């Protein structure tokens, strides 16, 4: 069962949009990247909702989640997830987050370990970029808006071959970037500017699968390898693609994630087509 109905959780300062899918199996929570929304997981929901009960949501200030005043912190982004779990009476869940969502997953693994089972961290790093680069992005968005980021974002997110083959799908994802609330985007850039979990990763004791895109210019495979080596029980898998690897290599991604959450053997490198 795939529930296409949106639900909302009012947290006072803002509200979060979320959707549920699946009727049986363990809970699996998806957390989106900067400048996207919960629709980025559509290929995963269609494939995995038969075996998992799935919760996905729009990060604050993204999609249909409202934007409280910037700046934000990773603690606040993680707190939003804990509020969702509490509101839905979910004691523990498996977690899958990409990029910013992967940093949020690291925060949860460090600060709310008892709420997570297995963790998948995709196209992320213990620190993404630098404070200087994120602060420069904030200035650009304040002065020129989000539309000026489109072409550079396309280059980071997808290979040219994938864009040529799936232009409509990619354009919809880029539209989600342009339609993101500027306050929400800026707030999350502030969270990214301050986030650095290099010293804290050894505290994460969960089984962790790190997934990289083999051609990701934002978070290259070496960043995911470093996380896998730093946590207590980590492994790494590389798939074809750039930053939004769950879309570009959807079938391979779904297989790796399913096998990991169901405790099957995960291959370290996959090249199967979609």
Buried (B, 14 or more C-beta within 10 A) or exposed (E): EEBEEBBBBEBEEBBBBBBBBBEEBBBBBBBBBBBBBBBBBBBBBEBBBEBBBBBBBBBBBBBBBBBBEBBBBBEBBBBBBEEBBEBBEBEEBBBBBBBBBBBBBBBBBBBBEEBBBBBBBBBBBBBBBEBEEBEBBBEBBEEEEBEEBBEEBBBBBBBEEBBEEBEEBBEEBBEBBBEBBBBBBBBBBBBBBBBBBEEBBEBBEBBBBBBBBBBBEBBBBEBBBBBBEBBEEBBBBBBBBBBBBBBBBBBBBBBBBBBBBEEEEBBEEBEEEB
